[in-house]
Each structure stands twice: as structure tokens, then as C-alpha cells.
Amino acid sequence: MSKISNLEDAIKLKKIKQKYINQKEKLELDILMLQRELEVIEQQLEECNVSDWHEKPPMSSGDIKQIYEKYMKNEYFKKKFWNIDDIKDD
């Protein structure tokens, strides 16, 4: 009878061991998947690490005036894109 009980115990231990092995493999797979997902997220964060416009100070009024004079008051700009004479004729 002792051989039978030892055999039953061995079968129970084998089932328990197999259960733990399956759980371990599942956890290792989950860890691997999470590591891959973390790598993707870190890559996306690195790509988005462009300096935000929030970090830049506002432009001074002198700079804005220079830009206006350079692009908006330029006669070429008026003739090329805003043909004022054509608008007045309409």
C-alpha cells in the first residue's frame, strides 16, 4: 500500500509542479510583452522630445516689428500676392 500512496503523492507533486511551470512561463511571456511595449513607448517619447513652444520665451515687440517690416511691408509681397490695384478695379 505504501507504493500506491507514494505513487499518488508523486502524481500530485508532478501536477502541482506542472501548474507552477505553466504559471512561470505565462509570467515570463507577460514580462516580455510588457518590456516590448515599454521599448515602443520609450522610443515614441524620444521622438516627441522636440523642444516645446512652451519653453521658448515670447518674442519681443522689436522682433515682431522686424518680421512685419521684412515680410508684410515689402513692396514685392504686395505686388506678388496682394495685387491691390486689381482689387481696387473690381
C-alpha positions as CSV (number, residue, x, y, z in Angstrom):
1,M,0.0,0.0,0.0
2,S,2.9,2.4,0.6
3,K,4.0,2.2,-3.0
4,I,0.5,3.2,-4.1
5,S,0.3,6.2,-1.8
6,N,3.8,7.2,-2.8
7,L,2.8,6.9,-6.5
8,E,-0.3,9.1,-5.8
9,D,1.8,11.6,-4.0
10,A,4.3,11.7,-6.9
11,I,1.4,12.2,-9.4
12,K,0.0,15.1,-7.2
13,L,3.5,16.7,-6.9
14,K,4.0,16.3,-10.7
15,K,0.7,18.1,-11.4
16,I,1.5,20.8,-8.9
17,K,4.9,21.2,-10.4
18,Q,3.5,21.4,-13.9
19,K,1.0,24.0,-12.8
20,Y,3.8,26.2,-11.4
21,I,5.9,25.7,-14.5
22,N,2.9,26.9,-16.6
23,Q,2.4,29.9,-14.4
24,K,6.1,30.8,-14.6
25,E,6.0,30.6,-18.4
26,K,2.9,32.7,-18.6
27,L,4.5,35.4,-16.3
28,E,7.7,35.3,-18.4
29,L,5.7,35.8,-21.5
30,D,3.8,38.7,-19.9
31,I,7.0,40.3,-18.8
32,L,8.5,40.0,-22.3
33,M,5.4,41.6,-23.8
34,L,5.5,44.4,-21.3
35,Q,9.2,45.0,-22.0
36,R,8.5,45.3,-25.7
37,E,5.6,47.7,-25.1
38,L,7.9,49.8,-22.8
39,E,10.5,49.9,-25.5
40,V,8.0,51.2,-28.0
41,I,6.7,53.9,-25.6
42,E,10.2,55.0,-24.8
43,Q,11.0,55.3,-28.5
44,Q,7.9,57.4,-29.0
45,L,8.8,59.6,-26.1
46,E,12.3,60.1,-27.5
47,E,10.9,61.1,-30.9
48,C,8.5,63.5,-29.3
49,N,11.3,65.2,-27.3
50,V,11.3,68.2,-29.6
51,S,11.6,71.5,-27.7
52,D,8.1,72.6,-26.8
53,W,7.0,76.1,-27.8
54,H,6.0,76.5,-24.1
55,E,9.7,76.5,-23.2
56,K,10.5,79.4,-25.6
57,P,10.2,82.9,-24.3
58,P,7.8,85.2,-26.1
59,M,9.1,87.3,-29.0
60,S,10.0,90.9,-28.2
61,S,8.0,93.6,-29.9
62,G,11.1,94.7,-31.7
63,D,11.4,91.2,-33.3
64,I,7.8,91.2,-34.3
65,K,8.2,94.7,-35.8
66,Q,11.3,93.4,-37.8
67,I,9.3,90.5,-39.2
68,Y,6.4,92.7,-40.1
69,E,8.7,95.1,-41.9
70,K,10.5,92.3,-43.7
71,Y,7.5,90.4,-44.9
72,M,4.4,92.5,-44.7
73,K,5.6,95.9,-45.8
74,N,7.7,94.6,-48.6
75,E,6.5,96.0,-51.9
76,Y,7.3,92.7,-53.7
77,F,4.9,90.9,-51.3
78,K,2.1,93.4,-52.0
79,K,2.5,93.2,-55.8
80,K,3.0,89.4,-55.9
81,F,0.3,88.2,-53.5
82,W,-2.0,91.1,-52.8
83,N,-2.3,92.8,-56.1
84,I,-4.1,95.9,-54.6
85,D,-4.6,97.6,-57.9
86,D,-6.6,94.6,-59.2
87,I,-8.8,94.7,-56.1
88,K,-9.4,98.4,-56.4
89,D,-10.5,97.9,-60.1
90,D,-13.2,95.4,-59.1
